[in-house]
Amino acid sequence: MGPWLLAALAGVSVVAWNARAAGDAQVGRRVDAYVREQMREQHVPGLALAVMRDGKIVKATGYGLADVEDDVAATPGTVFQMGSAAKPITATAVMMLVEAGSVKLDDKISKLFPEAPAAWKDITVRHLLSHTSGIPDYGPEESSKDKGIVDFHADYTEDELVQKLAALPLSFQPGEKWGYSNSGYVLLGVLIRRVTGRFYGDLLQQRIFKPLGMSATRVISEADIIPHRSNGYRLVDGTLKHQDWVSPSLNALADGAVYTSVLDMEKWDAALSTEKLLRKETLEQMWTPTRLNDRSTVAYGLGWGVVRVNGHRLLRHRGAWQGFSSILHRYHDDRLTVVIFTNLEEKHSKPEPIAKAIAAMYLPTLLPLSAPAASGS
């Protein structure tokens, strides 16, 4: 290949890069208008957004207020609670133990939970990861109170929580159906301690957050000083109120008790396109729809929702907890990711439709040909 051709190709690459950057800037302005419009409609105090392409941020912006009382602006570095959007992180830690041979996906959990009731005899680690165990969900808080499962203002040891969950009758037989269960992920956190002898949050810190440089990410603590921490809010009869208080032990469970920022999510997203955390075949196993006993499949793998959007594979997880709502959308094959965190409870904050619209601005083929363009354009 002659030097003139190399120079020409380099020139084409620069032109293409400049054109893409200009296009991203134009889309970014549409995104800003759309997000602000949605925040007004939903009465969201603060929101942080990151759009990643090929594992790198192409847009990261904070909108509104992270702290309404002190008039602190939300930024890409603002720390939000992830809620259940952290379940893929817990699932990754469990799959690390699977890769190490410390536990098997089809191990019966009674091996690690000798106090398990007879109803749990056929429940496996895979069932817990895929929400097919039949163990009822202990949350949200109002349903927990009705069921008498947990008092969100009381502290429990891990063993006490296991005893409470073990007292519940199964909603269905293991593998028979899909039923979202925070309880299953609470048990996975206990499983991690029983296998490793360590609190699951310490394992996340050692094996995931520190190696990836996710310096703002950690398990929730109301007592510790957390730089750039957002407050969580709820709307009561149209008036903004602080989040409800939850006891420290219930705010550190493996079903979604993680702080992070959208900037740290860039590092998490990039790692999922490599083998830094897990082997490629293990990740693909997590991103494969779960097969039930009757051979039908559900749109959830091991810690990830798995769906198709106009032919594009989407890996996703929602989150909501203590005055926060979140969404993680990874169009894995297109190498496009949208992450949104808000500091308003899920009854009023709806980040998932926002994320869908934003993704379609960067990747128009996500929309059906007859779909209208998002407002704010």
C-alpha positions as CSV (number, residue, x, y, z in Angstrom):
1,M,0.0,0.0,0.0
2,G,1.6,3.3,-1.2
3,P,2.1,6.3,1.1
4,W,-0.4,8.3,-1.0
5,L,-3.1,5.7,-0.3
6,L,-2.3,5.6,3.5
7,A,-2.5,9.4,3.6
8,A,-5.9,9.3,1.7
9,L,-7.3,6.7,4.1
10,A,-6.1,8.7,7.1
11,G,-7.8,11.7,5.6
12,V,-11.0,9.8,5.1
13,S,-10.8,8.6,8.8
14,V,-10.4,12.1,10.1
15,V,-13.3,13.4,8.0
16,A,-15.5,10.5,9.2
17,W,-14.5,11.1,12.8
18,N,-15.2,14.8,12.5
19,A,-18.6,14.1,10.9
20,R,-19.5,11.6,13.6
21,A,-18.5,14.1,16.3
22,A,-20.5,16.8,14.7
23,G,-23.5,14.4,14.5
24,D,-23.1,13.4,18.1
25,A,-23.1,17.1,19.1
26,Q,-26.3,17.7,17.2
27,V,-27.9,14.7,18.7
28,G,-26.7,15.8,22.2
29,R,-28.6,19.0,21.9
30,R,-31.7,17.1,21.0
31,V,-31.1,14.9,24.0
32,D,-30.7,17.9,26.3
33,A,-34.1,19.4,25.2
34,Y,-35.8,16.0,25.5
35,V,-34.5,15.2,29.0
36,R,-35.4,18.6,30.4
37,E,-38.9,18.3,28.9
38,Q,-39.3,14.8,30.5
39,M,-38.0,16.0,33.9
40,R,-40.6,18.8,33.9
41,E,-43.4,16.4,33.1
42,Q,-42.3,13.9,35.7
43,H,-41.2,16.5,38.4
44,V,-37.8,14.9,38.6
45,P,-35.4,17.0,40.8
46,G,-32.2,15.7,39.4
47,L,-30.9,13.3,36.7
48,A,-27.6,12.1,35.4
49,L,-27.2,10.6,32.0
50,A,-24.4,8.8,30.1
51,V,-24.3,7.5,26.6
52,M,-21.5,5.2,25.7
53,R,-20.4,4.0,22.3
54,D,-17.7,1.4,22.0
55,G,-17.1,1.6,25.7
56,K,-16.4,5.3,25.7
57,I,-18.6,8.2,26.8
58,V,-20.0,10.3,23.9
59,K,-22.3,12.2,26.2
60,A,-22.4,12.6,30.0
61,T,-24.5,15.3,31.6
62,G,-26.2,16.2,34.8
63,Y,-29.5,18.0,34.9
64,G,-31.4,19.7,37.7
65,L,-30.5,19.3,41.4
66,A,-28.8,16.5,43.3
67,D,-29.7,18.3,46.6
68,V,-32.8,20.5,46.5
69,E,-32.3,22.0,50.0
70,D,-28.8,23.2,49.3
71,D,-29.3,23.9,45.6
72,V,-26.5,21.5,44.5
73,A,-26.5,20.8,40.8
74,A,-26.5,17.2,39.5
75,T,-23.4,16.4,37.5
76,P,-22.0,13.3,35.8
77,G,-20.0,12.7,39.0
78,T,-23.1,12.8,41.2
79,V,-23.5,9.6,43.2
80,F,-26.9,7.9,43.0
81,Q,-28.4,4.7,44.4
82,M,-28.7,2.1,41.7
83,G,-31.4,0.0,43.2
84,S,-31.9,-3.2,41.2
85,A,-29.8,-2.0,38.3
86,A,-27.0,-3.3,40.5
87,K,-28.3,-6.9,40.2
88,P,-26.0,-7.6,37.2
89,I,-23.1,-6.7,39.5
90,T,-24.2,-9.2,42.1
91,A,-24.7,-11.8,39.4
92,T,-21.2,-11.1,38.1
93,A,-19.7,-11.8,41.5
94,V,-21.6,-15.1,41.7
95,M,-20.4,-16.0,38.2
96,M,-16.9,-15.3,39.3
97,L,-17.3,-18.0,42.0
98,V,-18.8,-20.3,39.4
99,E,-15.8,-19.8,37.1
100,A,-13.5,-20.5,40.1
101,G,-15.3,-23.7,40.8
102,S,-16.4,-22.6,44.2
103,V,-20.0,-23.1,43.4
104,K,-22.0,-24.6,40.4
105,L,-25.0,-23.0,38.8
106,D,-27.0,-26.2,39.2
107,D,-25.9,-26.7,42.9
108,K,-28.9,-27.1,45.2
109,I,-28.9,-24.1,47.6
110,S,-29.6,-26.4,50.5
111,K,-25.8,-27.3,50.3
112,L,-25.1,-23.8,51.6
113,F,-28.3,-23.3,53.5
114,P,-28.7,-26.2,55.9
115,E,-31.6,-24.4,57.5
116,A,-33.5,-24.4,54.2
117,P,-37.1,-25.7,54.4
118,A,-38.1,-28.8,52.5
119,A,-39.8,-26.6,49.9
120,W,-36.3,-25.3,48.8
121,K,-34.9,-28.8,48.1
122,D,-35.0,-28.4,44.3
123,I,-33.9,-24.7,44.2
124,T,-30.5,-24.1,42.5
125,V,-28.2,-21.2,42.3
126,R,-29.3,-20.7,38.7
127,H,-32.9,-20.4,39.9
128,L,-31.9,-17.6,42.3
129,L,-30.0,-15.7,39.5
130,S,-32.8,-16.0,37.0
131,H,-35.8,-15.2,39.3
132,T,-37.3,-18.7,38.7
133,S,-36.9,-20.1,42.3
134,G,-40.5,-19.5,43.4
135,I,-39.3,-17.7,46.5
136,P,-41.7,-14.7,47.0
137,D,-40.3,-11.2,46.7
138,Y,-39.9,-9.5,50.1
139,G,-40.4,-6.0,48.7
140,P,-41.5,-3.4,48.1
141,E,-42.0,-2.1,51.6
142,E,-45.8,-1.9,51.5
143,S,-46.2,-5.5,50.4
144,S,-43.6,-6.6,52.9
145,K,-45.6,-5.0,55.7
146,D,-48.7,-6.8,54.5
147,K,-47.0,-10.1,54.4
148,G,-45.2,-9.5,57.7
149,I,-41.8,-10.4,56.1
150,V,-39.6,-7.6,57.3
151,D,-39.8,-4.3,59.1
152,F,-37.8,-1.8,57.0
153,H,-36.9,0.1,60.1
154,A,-35.4,-2.9,62.0
155,D,-32.0,-4.4,61.7
156,Y,-31.5,-8.1,60.9
157,T,-28.5,-10.4,60.7
158,E,-28.1,-12.4,57.4
159,D,-29.2,-15.6,59.2
160,E,-32.3,-13.9,60.5
161,L,-33.3,-12.7,57.0
162,V,-32.8,-16.3,55.7
163,Q,-35.1,-17.6,58.4
164,K,-37.8,-15.0,57.5
165,L,-37.6,-15.9,53.8
166,A,-37.6,-19.6,54.6
167,A,-40.9,-19.2,56.4
168,L,-42.7,-18.1,53.2
169,P,-44.5,-20.6,51.0
170,L,-43.3,-20.8,47.4
171,S,-45.2,-18.9,44.8
172,F,-44.6,-21.7,42.3
173,Q,-42.3,-24.7,41.9
174,P,-38.7,-24.0,41.0
175,G,-38.2,-23.5,37.3
176,E,-42.0,-23.5,36.6
177,K,-42.4,-19.8,36.1
178,W,-40.6,-16.5,36.2
179,G,-41.3,-14.2,39.2
180,Y,-39.2,-11.2,40.1
181,S,-37.7,-11.8,43.5
182,N,-35.4,-9.5,45.5
183,S,-35.4,-12.3,48.1
184,G,-33.4,-14.5,45.7
185,Y,-30.7,-11.9,45.4
186,V,-30.6,-11.3,49.2
187,L,-29.9,-15.1,49.4
188,L,-27.2,-14.7,46.8
189,G,-25.4,-12.1,49.0
190,V,-25.6,-14.6,51.9
191,L,-24.3,-17.3,49.6
192,I,-21.3,-15.2,48.7
193,R,-20.4,-14.9,52.4
194,R,-20.9,-18.6,53.1
195,V,-18.7,-19.5,50.1
196,T,-16.0,-16.9,50.6
197,G,-16.3,-16.0,54.3
198,R,-16.6,-12.4,53.2
199,F,-19.4,-9.8,53.0
200,Y,-20.5,-9.6,49.4
201,G,-19.8,-5.8,49.3
202,D,-16.1,-6.5,50.1
203,L,-15.9,-9.0,47.3
204,L,-17.4,-6.5,44.9
205,Q,-14.9,-3.9,46.0
206,Q,-11.9,-6.3,45.6
207,R,-12.9,-8.1,42.4
208,I,-14.9,-5.5,40.5
209,F,-14.8,-1.9,41.6
210,K,-11.1,-1.5,42.4
211,P,-9.8,-3.4,39.4
212,L,-12.0,-1.3,37.1
213,G,-11.2,2.0,38.8
214,M,-14.8,2.6,39.9
215,S,-13.8,4.9,42.7
216,A,-17.3,6.3,43.3
217,T,-19.0,2.9,43.5
218,R,-19.6,1.1,46.8
219,V,-22.3,-0.5,49.0
220,I,-24.7,2.0,50.5
221,S,-23.9,3.6,53.9
222,E,-26.0,6.4,55.4
223,A,-23.3,6.9,58.1
224,D,-20.2,7.3,55.9
225,I,-19.2,10.6,54.2
226,I,-19.9,10.0,50.5
227,P,-18.5,12.8,48.2
228,H,-21.1,14.1,45.7
229,R,-23.9,12.0,47.1
230,S,-27.4,12.9,45.9
231,N,-30.5,12.9,48.1
232,G,-33.4,10.7,47.2
233,Y,-36.9,12.2,47.0
234,R,-40.6,11.2,46.7
235,L,-43.7,13.1,45.7
236,V,-46.5,13.2,48.2
237,D,-49.6,15.0,47.0
238,G,-47.5,17.0,44.6
239,T,-45.0,18.1,47.3
240,L,-41.4,16.9,47.3
241,K,-40.3,15.0,50.4
242,H,-37.1,13.2,51.5
243,Q,-36.8,9.5,50.9
244,D,-38.0,7.1,53.6
245,W,-35.4,5.9,56.1
246,V,-34.3,2.3,55.9
247,S,-32.3,0.4,58.5
248,P,-28.6,0.0,57.8
249,S,-28.7,-3.8,57.5
250,L,-31.5,-3.7,55.0
251,N,-29.7,-1.0,53.0
252,A,-26.7,-3.2,52.4
253,L,-28.2,-6.3,50.8
254,A,-27.2,-7.8,47.5
255,D,-30.5,-7.1,45.7
256,G,-29.4,-3.5,44.9
257,A,-27.7,-1.6,47.6
258,V,-25.0,0.1,45.6
259,Y,-24.0,3.8,45.0
260,T,-22.4,4.8,41.7
261,S,-22.1,7.6,39.2
262,V,-22.7,7.5,35.4
263,L,-18.9,8.2,35.0
264,D,-18.2,4.9,36.8
265,M,-20.7,3.2,34.6
266,E,-18.5,3.9,31.6
267,K,-15.9,1.6,33.3
268,W,-18.4,-1.1,34.0
269,D,-19.8,-0.9,30.5
270,A,-16.4,-1.1,28.9
271,A,-15.4,-4.1,31.0
272,L,-18.5,-6.1,29.8
273,S,-17.0,-6.0,26.2
274,T,-13.8,-7.6,27.4
275,E,-12.8,-10.5,29.6
276,K,-11.6,-8.4,32.5
277,L,-14.3,-9.7,34.8
278,L,-15.6,-12.9,33.2
279,R,-14.9,-15.1,30.2
280,K,-16.8,-14.3,27.1
281,E,-18.7,-17.6,27.2
282,T,-19.8,-16.9,30.8
283,L,-21.1,-13.4,29.9
284,E,-23.0,-14.9,27.0
285,Q,-24.5,-17.4,29.3
286,M,-25.7,-14.6,31.5
287,W,-27.2,-12.9,28.4
288,T,-29.1,-15.9,27.3
289,P,-32.9,-16.1,28.0
290,T,-33.7,-18.6,30.7
291,R,-35.4,-21.8,29.8
292,L,-38.2,-23.0,32.1
293,N,-39.2,-26.5,32.9
294,D,-41.7,-26.7,30.0
295,R,-38.8,-25.6,27.6
296,S,-40.3,-22.1,27.0
297,T,-38.1,-19.1,27.6
298,V,-38.4,-15.9,29.5
299,A,-36.8,-12.5,28.7
300,Y,-34.3,-12.7,31.5
301,G,-30.9,-14.4,31.8
302,L,-28.7,-14.5,34.8
303,G,-28.9,-11.0,36.3
304,W,-29.9,-9.3,33.1
305,G,-33.1,-8.7,31.2
306,V,-32.7,-9.9,27.6
307,V,-35.0,-8.6,24.9
308,R,-35.0,-7.6,21.2
309,V,-35.9,-4.1,20.1
310,N,-36.6,-3.9,16.4
311,G,-34.1,-6.7,15.8
312,H,-31.4,-5.3,18.1
313,R,-30.4,-7.3,21.2
314,L,-30.9,-5.2,24.4
315,L,-29.5,-6.1,27.8
316,R,-31.2,-4.1,30.5
317,H,-32.0,-3.7,34.1
318,R,-34.2,-1.2,36.0
319,G,-33.7,-0.1,39.5
320,A,-35.7,1.7,42.2
321,W,-35.0,2.2,45.9
322,Q,-35.3,4.8,48.6
323,G,-36.2,7.8,46.4
324,F,-34.1,6.8,43.4
325,S,-34.9,5.3,40.0
326,S,-32.5,4.1,37.4
327,I,-32.1,2.3,34.1
328,L,-29.2,0.5,32.3
329,H,-29.7,-0.2,28.6
330,R,-26.9,-2.0,26.7
331,Y,-27.5,-2.6,23.0
332,H,-24.6,-5.0,23.2
333,D,-24.1,-5.9,19.5
334,D,-24.4,-2.3,18.5
335,R,-21.9,-1.3,21.3
336,L,-24.3,1.5,22.5
337,T,-25.3,2.0,26.1
338,V,-27.5,4.5,27.8
339,V,-27.5,4.9,31.6
340,I,-29.9,7.1,33.5
341,F,-30.1,7.8,37.2
342,T,-32.8,10.0,38.8
343,N,-33.3,11.0,42.5
344,L,-37.1,10.5,42.5
345,E,-39.1,7.4,43.4
346,E,-40.4,5.1,40.7
347,K,-44.0,6.0,41.1
348,H,-43.3,9.3,39.4
349,S,-39.9,8.9,37.7
350,K,-39.9,6.8,34.5
351,P,-36.3,6.7,33.2
352,E,-36.8,3.7,30.9
353,P,-38.8,5.4,28.2
354,I,-36.3,8.3,28.3
355,A,-33.5,5.9,27.8
356,K,-35.3,4.2,24.9
357,A,-35.9,7.5,23.1
358,I,-32.3,8.7,23.6
359,A,-30.9,5.4,22.3
360,A,-33.0,5.8,19.1
361,M,-31.6,9.3,18.6
362,Y,-28.1,7.7,18.4
363,L,-29.3,4.6,16.6
364,P,-32.4,5.3,14.5
365,T,-32.8,1.7,13.4
366,L,-34.1,0.9,16.9
367,L,-37.4,2.6,15.8
368,P,-40.0,1.0,13.6
369,L,-40.2,2.8,10.2
370,S,-43.5,4.3,11.2
371,A,-42.4,5.5,14.7
372,P,-42.6,9.3,15.3
373,A,-39.4,11.1,16.3
374,A,-38.9,12.0,20.0
375,S,-40.0,15.5,20.9
376,G,-37.3,18.0,21.7
377,S,-35.7,17.7,18.3
